[in-house]
Amino acid sequence: METPDEALAGNELRQDVRDAINRLPYKLRVVIIYRYFYEYTYDEIAELLAIPPGTVKSRVHLALKRLRAKFDTQLDGEAYPNVYSRKH
């Protein structure tokens, strides 16, 4: 069962992730949204954007790298202390 503090930390983290995605350049943001929010395949995204599937993969990789870099510094237990204290 999730405590109120854990729920709040989870909500804050989700909002911060959304904000970080929205700050990505359009070319990176759109592939992340299609891939992880709409669950499109690389080929489907490539067709929608009229770009090669390899370009989609590269953009997803770069976008995830940028997002990880942002959150690696925050997810050390200080910005979201209850995220890591949850028992799985």
FIGUVO-941842 format. One record per residue: residue number from 1; x, y, z of N, C-alpha, C in turn. Coordinates in nm, 3 decimals. Layout:
<babas>
pator;n.x;n.y;n.z;ca.x;ca.y;ca.z;c.x;c.y;c.z
NUM;X;Y;Z;X;Y;Z;X;Y;Z
...
</babas>
This chain:
<babas>
pator;n.x;n.y;n.z;ca.x;ca.y;ca.z;c.x;c.y;c.z
1;0.084;-0.118;0.000;0.000;0.000;0.000;0.089;0.124;0.000
2;0.055;0.216;-0.083;0.133;0.339;-0.099;0.092;0.440;0.007
3;0.192;0.502;0.070;0.163;0.606;0.167;0.134;0.737;0.094
4;0.071;0.833;0.163;0.048;0.964;0.099;0.177;1.030;0.052
5;0.285;1.016;0.130;0.413;1.075;0.089;0.467;1.010;-0.038
6;0.452;0.879;-0.048;0.497;0.809;-0.168;0.414;0.848;-0.289
7;0.283;0.862;-0.268;0.196;0.904;-0.378;0.233;1.043;-0.426
8;0.260;1.133;-0.333;0.298;1.269;-0.369;0.430;1.271;-0.445
9;0.528;1.194;-0.397;0.658;1.187;-0.465;0.641;1.132;-0.606
10;0.557;1.030;-0.621;0.532;0.973;-0.753;0.466;1.073;-0.846
11;0.369;1.149;-0.794;0.303;1.251;-0.875;0.400;1.361;-0.916
12;0.485;1.402;-0.823;0.585;1.505;-0.854;0.681;1.456;-0.962
13;0.724;1.331;-0.950;0.816;1.275;-1.048;0.750;1.269;-1.186
14;0.626;1.221;-1.192;0.556;1.215;-1.322;0.544;1.354;-1.384
15;0.511;1.453;-1.304;0.499;1.589;-1.358;0.634;1.641;-1.405
16;0.739;1.612;-1.330;0.873;1.655;-1.371;0.916;1.587;-1.501
17;0.880;1.460;-1.517;0.912;1.389;-1.642;0.837;1.453;-1.758
18;0.708;1.481;-1.739;0.630;1.547;-1.844;0.693;1.682;-1.881
19;0.730;1.759;-1.780;0.792;1.889;-1.806;0.923;1.874;-1.883
20;1.003;1.776;-1.844;1.132;1.753;-1.912;1.110;1.712;-2.057
21;1.011;1.628;-2.081;0.980;1.588;-2.219;0.936;1.710;-2.299
22;0.854;1.793;-2.241;0.806;1.913;-2.311;0.918;2.011;-2.342
23;1.029;2.005;-2.269;1.142;2.094;-2.295;1.239;2.038;-2.399
24;1.220;1.913;-2.438;1.305;1.857;-2.544;1.276;1.927;-2.676
25;1.376;1.932;-2.765;1.349;1.984;-2.899;1.239;1.901;-2.966
26;1.164;1.963;-3.054;1.049;1.898;-3.117;1.084;1.761;-3.176
27;1.194;1.753;-3.248;1.231;1.627;-3.315;1.253;1.513;-3.216
28;1.297;1.544;-3.096;1.316;1.441;-2.994;1.186;1.417;-2.917
29;1.117;1.523;-2.888;0.992;1.513;-2.811;0.889;1.428;-2.883
30;0.872;1.450;-3.012;0.767;1.380;-3.086;0.792;1.230;-3.090
31;0.916;1.187;-3.105;0.941;1.042;-3.110;0.920;0.977;-2.973
32;0.953;1.049;-2.867;0.930;0.996;-2.732;0.780;0.982;-2.706
33;0.704;1.081;-2.745;0.559;1.076;-2.724;0.497;0.961;-2.803
34;0.533;0.950;-2.930;0.479;0.840;-3.011;0.521;0.704;-2.955
35;0.647;0.693;-2.915;0.699;0.563;-2.870;0.644;0.521;-2.734
36;0.644;0.611;-2.638;0.613;0.571;-2.501;0.472;0.607;-2.454
37;0.410;0.704;-2.516;0.273;0.737;-2.477;0.172;0.667;-2.567
38;0.202;0.660;-2.696;0.112;0.593;-2.790;0.156;0.451;-2.823
39;0.276;0.412;-2.778;0.331;0.279;-2.797;0.341;0.237;-2.944
40;0.375;0.333;-3.030;0.398;0.303;-3.172;0.534;0.234;-3.187
41;0.545;0.153;-3.290;0.673;0.090;-3.321;0.763;0.193;-3.390
42;0.890;0.159;-3.401;0.982;0.247;-3.472;0.939;0.265;-3.617
43;0.895;0.157;-3.678;0.850;0.164;-3.817;0.726;0.252;-3.833
44;0.633;0.243;-3.739;0.513;0.327;-3.746;0.548;0.475;-3.731
45;0.639;0.503;-3.639;0.682;0.642;-3.619;0.753;0.693;-3.744
46;0.838;0.610;-3.800;0.911;0.647;-3.922;0.814;0.682;-4.033
47;0.711;0.601;-4.048;0.612;0.627;-4.153;0.536;0.757;-4.127
48;0.497;0.779;-4.002;0.424;0.902;-3.968;0.507;1.027;-3.995
49;0.635;1.020;-3.963;0.722;1.137;-3.974;0.798;1.143;-4.107
50;0.782;1.040;-4.189;0.850;1.032;-4.318;1.002;1.042;-4.303
51;1.054;0.963;-4.207;1.198;0.954;-4.184;1.234;0.806;-4.172
52;1.361;0.771;-4.192;1.401;0.631;-4.180;1.386;0.579;-4.036
53;1.356;0.449;-4.020;1.346;0.391;-3.886;1.474;0.409;-3.803
54;1.588;0.406;-3.869;1.714;0.427;-3.798;1.722;0.566;-3.736
55;1.666;0.664;-3.804;1.663;0.800;-3.750;1.572;0.807;-3.628
56;1.461;0.736;-3.635;1.370;0.731;-3.519;1.445;0.672;-3.399
57;1.513;0.560;-3.420;1.587;0.495;-3.312;1.693;0.588;-3.254
58;1.764;0.658;-3.341;1.867;0.751;-3.295;1.807;0.863;-3.211
59;1.695;0.916;-3.257;1.630;1.025;-3.184;1.575;0.979;-3.049
60;1.518;0.859;-3.046;1.469;0.805;-2.919;1.587;0.788;-2.824
61;1.696;0.732;-2.874;1.815;0.711;-2.791;1.867;0.843;-2.735
62;1.877;0.944;-2.820;1.927;1.074;-2.776;1.832;1.138;-2.675
63;1.703;1.129;-2.700;1.605;1.187;-2.608;1.614;1.119;-2.471
64;1.622;0.987;-2.470;1.632;0.915;-2.343;1.762;0.949;-2.271
65;1.869;0.965;-2.346;1.998;1.002;-2.287;1.987;1.138;-2.218
66;1.921;1.233;-2.284;1.904;1.367;-2.225;1.815;1.362;-2.101
67;1.709;1.283;-2.108;1.620;1.271;-1.992;1.691;1.203;-1.876
68;1.766;1.098;-1.905;1.842;1.030;-1.799;1.941;1.125;-1.734
69;2.010;1.203;-1.815;2.109;1.296;-1.761;2.043;1.395;-1.666
70;1.924;1.440;-1.701;1.853;1.533;-1.614;1.813;1.468;-1.483
71;1.761;1.347;-1.491;1.707;1.283;-1.372;1.809;1.206;-1.291
72;1.922;1.171;-1.349;2.025;1.103;-1.270;2.070;1.190;-1.153
73;2.078;1.319;-1.175;2.120;1.409;-1.068;2.009;1.428;-0.964
74;1.884;1.417;-1.007;1.772;1.437;-0.914;1.732;1.308;-0.842
75;1.752;1.194;-0.904;1.708;1.068;-0.846;1.811;1.004;-0.755
76;1.895;1.086;-0.696;1.993;1.034;-0.602;1.933;1.018;-0.463
77;1.801;1.036;-0.453;1.734;1.021;-0.325;1.701;1.152;-0.258
78;1.744;1.263;-0.316;1.718;1.391;-0.253;1.596;1.460;-0.312
79;1.586;1.466;-0.442;1.473;1.535;-0.503;1.344;1.456;-0.487
80;1.353;1.323;-0.491;1.236;1.235;-0.480;1.268;1.127;-0.377
81;1.276;1.161;-0.249;1.324;1.067;-0.148;1.240;0.941;-0.135
82;1.111;0.949;-0.159;1.026;0.832;-0.138;1.021;0.739;-0.258
83;1.076;0.779;-0.370;1.073;0.694;-0.488;1.156;0.569;-0.463
84;1.270;0.583;-0.398;1.357;0.469;-0.375;1.326;0.396;-0.245
85;1.245;0.453;-0.160;1.215;0.387;-0.033;1.100;0.289;-0.045
86;1.036;0.283;-0.161;0.923;0.193;-0.180;0.970;0.049;-0.182
87;0.889;-0.037;-0.123;0.918;-0.180;-0.128;0.845;-0.238;-0.246
88;0.916;-0.312;-0.329;0.856;-0.368;-0.450;0.815;-0.510;-0.428
</babas>
